[in-house]
Amino acid sequence: MFLVRQILESFRFAITALKSNLLRTILSLLGVTVGIFAIIAVLTMVDSLEKNIKDSLNFLGSSVIYVEKWPFNTDPDFAWWEYLRRPNASYNEYRFLQSALKHQSAIAIFAGR
């Protein structure tokens, strides 16, 4: 019985506080609403941007082979030190691929650091 009375008294106190500070209540609700909408908008933009990038790279197709020193990995915990001693792709390897692959439509090389 005491617990029920204390809960009811707490609700009455909360309603009285909300009514007496109406401007603060409205501004708090407005701030929370704007914050939630901002988070939703940012997440929607990030998803849209990610989809746009994936769609723009889809033209490469699934039959493309990349030969690189470093993996195309976005995981922050990948073991980069395992790839440090790998050699960079050279022009000789490019020429080898050109001569060895007979049914390719194109071969390109990218030389960078």
C-alpha positions in Angstrom: 0.0 0.0 0.0 2.8 2.3 0.9 4.5 1.6 -2.5 1.4 2.4 -4.5 0.9 5.7 -2.6 4.5 6.7 -3.2 4.2 5.9 -7.0 1.0 8.0 -7.3 2.6 10.8 -5.4 5.6 10.7 -7.7 3.3 10.9 -10.8 1.4 13.8 -9.3 4.7 15.6 -8.5 5.9 15.0 -12.1 2.7 16.3 -13.7 2.8 19.4 -11.4 6.4 20.0 -12.4 5.6 19.7 -16.1 2.6 22.1 -15.8 4.5 24.7 -13.9 7.5 24.7 -16.3 5.6 24.4 -19.5 8.1 26.3 -21.7 11.0 24.1 -20.4 8.9 21.0 -21.1 8.1 22.1 -24.7 11.7 23.1 -25.4 13.0 19.8 -24.0 10.5 17.8 -26.2 11.4 19.9 -29.2 15.1 19.3 -28.6 14.7 15.6 -28.2 12.5 15.5 -31.4 15.0 17.5 -33.4 17.9 15.3 -32.2 16.1 12.1 -33.2 15.2 13.5 -36.6 18.9 14.6 -37.1 20.2 11.1 -36.3 17.7 9.5 -38.6 18.6 12.0 -41.4 22.3 11.4 -41.0 21.9 7.6 -41.1 19.6 7.9 -44.1 22.2 10.0 -45.9 25.0 7.6 -45.1 23.0 4.6 -46.3 22.1 6.5 -49.5 25.7 7.5 -50.1 26.9 3.9 -49.5 24.2 2.6 -52.0 25.2 5.2 -54.5 28.9 4.2 -54.3 28.1 0.5 -54.6 25.9 1.2 -57.6 28.5 3.3 -59.3 31.1 0.6 -58.9 28.8 -2.2 -60.1 29.6 -1.4 -63.7 32.9 -3.2 -63.2 31.1 -6.5 -62.8 31.9 -9.6 -60.9 34.6 -10.9 -63.4 37.2 -8.2 -62.5 40.5 -9.3 -60.9 42.6 -6.9 -58.9 46.3 -7.6 -58.3 47.4 -5.3 -55.5 49.9 -5.3 -52.6 47.3 -4.3 -50.1 43.9 -5.9 -49.7 40.8 -3.9 -50.3 39.8 -4.2 -46.7 37.8 -1.7 -44.6 38.2 -3.7 -41.3 40.3 -1.6 -38.9 41.7 -4.7 -37.2 43.2 -6.3 -40.3 46.9 -7.4 -39.9 48.6 -4.8 -42.1 52.1 -6.0 -41.1 51.5 -9.2 -43.1 51.2 -7.2 -46.3 54.2 -4.9 -45.6 56.8 -7.1 -47.3 54.8 -7.9 -50.4 56.2 -6.5 -53.6 54.4 -3.8 -55.6 52.9 -4.9 -58.9 55.4 -4.2 -61.7 55.2 -3.5 -65.4 56.7 -7.0 -66.1 53.8 -8.6 -64.3 51.4 -6.5 -66.4 53.1 -7.7 -69.6 52.9 -11.3 -68.3 49.2 -10.9 -67.7 48.7 -9.4 -71.1 50.4 -12.3 -72.8 49.0 -15.1 -70.6 45.3 -14.1 -70.6 43.7 -14.6 -74.0 40.0 -13.9 -73.4 40.3 -10.6 -71.5 38.6 -7.5 -72.7 41.1 -5.1 -71.0 44.1 -5.1 -68.7 45.2 -2.0 -66.8 47.9 -1.2 -64.4 48.1 1.3 -61.6 51.4 2.3 -60.2 51.3 4.2 -56.9 52.5 4.2 -53.4 
